[in-house]
Amino acid sequence: MTDSHPKIINLVIADDHEIVLRGLRLTIEGEDDMRLLGEARTGREALALVESARPDVVLLDLQMPEMDGIEAAAAIRQAYPNLPILILTSYGADAQIYQALQAGASGYLLKDISGDELVDAIRRAVRGEPQLHPAVARRLMAAMPAPADPFGELTPRELDVLKLLAHGMSNKEIALALSLTEVTVKGYVSTLLSKLGVSDRTQAALLAVRYGLVENK
């Protein structure tokens, strides 16, 4: 018999503004498949809370005392490589976006998104899909170099992997779709990132969208 109850997504949130925390709390508590494990007001508190609560997702503000969101993201990523980290901020400068992604953030969202958009991004992040605010995605795509044929060096199998990666599939899901092992898929992903000259899956997905390899839905 199939369990009809959705898997509960456990979250930790960090922001130094009480009104933001309250809004996030109300949004999360309104979802049947989400549970708030705790709130932090500094990056250092966020790191300690993640260590004690072991959430499925962590939401971080950028500007916080003691340790900012980028420092906290880097520390969390080092300790928990597979934990989705979503930056939720009012700041959309290029330097901050790149620093956050380089620190290991799984997504970069701006605080003008709706509650429905936020909970959808959280669910997608749990599934391994990179999450970028539309304005952030456009800026990153516009800043990318424009080679004549960005996918010219990829093999047909690497192109298959890239297309599925760009649709937000995890390595496990790609392996099932292509009848490969996860180890093999991981190798393909590493190779195609190198050939494309990008540092992570998010940038590879943006490149695939920008050059029409997949549709931007």
Phi and psi in degrees as a GROMACS rama.xvg file:
@    title "Ramachandran Plot"
@    xaxis  label "Phi"
@    yaxis  label "Psi"
@TYPE xy
-80.511  134.901  THR-2
-73.9951  120.07  ASP-3
-83.1559  -8.91414  SER-4
-81.9772  133.2  HIS-5
-70.7538  152.556  PRO-6
-65.9741  132.705  LYS-7
-77.8455  130.139  ILE-8
-97.0142  115.099  ILE-9
-90.3725  131.221  ASN-10
-125.573  152.205  LEU-11
-123.925  136.19  VAL-12
-122.787  148.611  ILE-13
-139.144  122.147  ALA-14
-162.451  143.615  ASP-15
-92.8263  10.1078  ASP-16
-112.562  120.901  HIS-17
-59.8957  -38.4908  GLU-18
-66.3707  -33.815  ILE-19
-69.3471  -45.1258  VAL-20
-58.3709  -40.9587  LEU-21
-64.0273  -43.2151  ARG-22
-63.702  -42.4508  GLY-23
-64.3105  -41.2462  LEU-24
-59.7865  -47.2614  ARG-25
-64.7108  -39.3475  LEU-26
-63.7622  -47.1424  THR-27
-68.3422  -42.3629  ILE-28
-67.9866  -16.118  GLU-29
-83.235  -3.06909  GLY-30
-105.725  130.741  GLU-31
-66.0339  -26.384  ASP-32
-101.992  15.9087  ASP-33
-129.306  146.502  MET-34
-140.54  128.129  ARG-35
-86.6571  118.539  LEU-36
-88.0106  -24.7474  LEU-37
175.3  165.604  GLY-38
-126.56  143.724  GLU-39
-127.918  152.707  ALA-40
-116.12  -2.15991  ARG-41
-138.116  161.466  THR-42
-62.8748  -36.2822  GLY-43
-67.2737  -40.0174  ARG-44
-63.9435  -38.1004  GLU-45
-62.0736  -44.2993  ALA-46
-62.2225  -44.4915  LEU-47
-64.5603  -38.4669  ALA-48
-68.0872  -40.0513  LEU-49
-61.7619  -41.0728  VAL-50
-63.9834  -36.6425  GLU-51
-87.3726  -35.6911  SER-52
-92.7232  -26.1118  ALA-53
51.5838  65.7564  ARG-54
-76.3684  172.988  PRO-55
-89.1611  -25.7744  ASP-56
-146.912  146.556  VAL-57
-126.462  133.602  VAL-58
-105.257  126.215  LEU-59
-123.679  135.552  LEU-60
-79.9714  158.659  ASP-61
-81.025  -49.7667  LEU-62
-93.6422  101.756  GLN-63
-139.448  152.575  MET-64
-72.0251  165.511  PRO-65
69.5905  -58.4014  GLU-66
-144.568  121.487  MET-67
-77.5734  177.006  ASP-68
-63.129  -34.4343  GLY-69
-68.5671  -44.9219  ILE-70
-63.1408  -41.7577  GLU-71
-65.1994  -41.2005  ALA-72
-61.321  -42.9903  ALA-73
-63.4255  -42.258  ALA-74
-67.6055  -41.2456  ALA-75
-66.8858  -43.2952  ILE-76
-61.3521  -39.0423  ARG-77
-65.0783  -39.8428  GLN-78
-80.778  -33.8752  ALA-79
-133.398  82.2482  TYR-80
-59.2928  -26.7364  PRO-81
-100.665  3.72437  ASN-82
-80.8356  120.751  LEU-83
-64.468  129.886  PRO-84
-120.547  116.982  ILE-85
-107.299  123.56  LEU-86
-84.4182  127.665  ILE-87
-124.745  108.407  LEU-88
-146.256  168.978  THR-89
-94.7204  -7.20156  SER-90
-100.849  126.771  TYR-91
-124.749  27.1706  GLY-92
-68.7932  146.22  ALA-93
-54.7723  -44.5243  ASP-94
-61.0667  -41.8375  ALA-95
-68.0552  -38.2151  GLN-96
-61.7749  -49.7859  ILE-97
-64.3185  -40.7791  TYR-98
-62.4965  -41.0753  GLN-99
-65.9649  -44.0235  ALA-100
-67.0727  -38.7176  LEU-101
-66.9222  -29.0025  GLN-102
-75.0536  -12.2656  ALA-103
113.253  10.26  GLY-104
-63.8925  140.289  ALA-105
-85.8279  -16.1147  SER-106
-163.617  159.982  GLY-107
-135.979  108.785  TYR-108
-118.694  145.868  LEU-109
-99.5206  151.383  LEU-110
-73.8866  3.3824  LYS-111
-88.1984  1.65107  ASP-112
-73.8189  158.134  ILE-113
-80.8189  166.38  SER-114
-61.0837  -39.5364  GLY-115
-63.6771  -39.9891  ASP-116
-65.9088  -36.3478  GLU-117
-66.6576  -48.2841  LEU-118
-67.2945  -31.5749  VAL-119
-65.7277  -41.5965  ASP-120
-63.836  -38.0953  ALA-121
-62.7619  -46.8853  ILE-122
-62.255  -40.9294  ARG-123
-68.0318  -37.1714  ARG-124
-62.9045  -38.9883  ALA-125
-61.9501  -32.4283  VAL-126
-81.0707  0.580771  ARG-127
92.0026  11.5734  GLY-128
-90.1867  129.332  GLU-129
-66.0683  139.441  PRO-130
-120.461  118.813  GLN-131
-129.822  134.974  LEU-132
-57.7423  139.587  HIS-133
-51.3936  -40.7988  PRO-134
-65.8673  -37.1664  ALA-135
-67.9377  -43.5179  VAL-136
-60.1237  -43.1713  ALA-137
-62.3509  -40.1194  ARG-138
-67.6652  -41.727  ARG-139
-66.6155  -40.7981  LEU-140
-64.2566  -40.7014  MET-141
-66.9853  -28.443  ALA-142
-83.9352  -10.4218  ALA-143
-72.7147  148.478  MET-144
-64.1943  157.874  PRO-145
-117.257  75.4073  ALA-146
-67.3334  155.099  PRO-147
-60.5908  -42.9075  ALA-148
-138.53  89.5233  ASP-149
-63.9824  -19.8342  PRO-150
-110.102  12.6618  PHE-151
-61.071  -29.3342  GLY-152
-89.9706  -6.10336  GLU-153
-81.8973  141.88  LEU-154
-76.3398  163.361  THR-155
-55.1644  -39.4728  PRO-156
-68.8282  -37.7341  ARG-157
-65.5959  -34.7728  GLU-158
-65.4863  -40.6767  LEU-159
-59.2829  -44.8305  ASP-160
-64.3712  -42.4753  VAL-161
-62.8341  -41.9385  LEU-162
-60.7438  -44.4409  LYS-163
-70.6275  -37.6363  LEU-164
-59.5846  -42.508  LEU-165
-67.858  -20.2984  ALA-166
-86.8968  5.9139  HIS-167
89.7448  11.7761  GLY-168
-75.1986  144.573  MET-169
-78.6242  168.971  SER-170
-58.4648  -38.451  ASN-171
-64.0264  -43.4373  LYS-172
-67.3577  -38.5125  GLU-173
-64.6805  -41.8341  ILE-174
-59.6738  -43.1642  ALA-175
-65.6149  -41.9134  LEU-176
-66.4106  -34.1806  ALA-177
-105.224  5.64682  LEU-178
56.8887  47.239  SER-179
-121.951  170.306  LEU-180
-87.1969  157.884  THR-181
-61.5525  -36.174  GLU-182
-62.7206  -42.2316  VAL-183
-64.2742  -43.3066  THR-184
-62.5732  -42.5504  VAL-185
-57.8608  -39.5596  LYS-186
-65.6679  -42.1482  GLY-187
-62.0827  -43.0992  TYR-188
-62.0137  -45.6617  VAL-189
-59.8975  -43.2338  SER-190
-67.6889  -43.7427  THR-191
-69.9723  -32.8897  LEU-192
-61.1775  -42.6976  LEU-193
-64.1765  -45.2624  SER-194
-65.5137  -34.9202  LYS-195
-80.5852  -13.6754  LEU-196
73.2215  30.2138  GLY-197
-117.738  162.032  VAL-198
-100.806  -13.9862  SER-199
-154.352  174.353  ASP-200
-64.1153  -35.8222  ARG-201
-61.6085  -45.9083  THR-202
-65.7472  -38.0324  GLN-203
-63.3907  -42.3972  ALA-204
-63.6741  -41.4247  ALA-205
-62.1302  -40.0958  LEU-206
-63.8447  -41.9982  LEU-207
-62.2968  -39.4943  ALA-208
-70.4652  -43.8212  VAL-209
-61.1105  -38.609  ARG-210
-100.755  18.3841  TYR-211
76.8411  13.975  GLY-212
-69.0063  -34.5338  LEU-213
-136.202  161.331  VAL-214
-85.0723  145.038  GLU-215
-89.3652  100.512  ASN-216
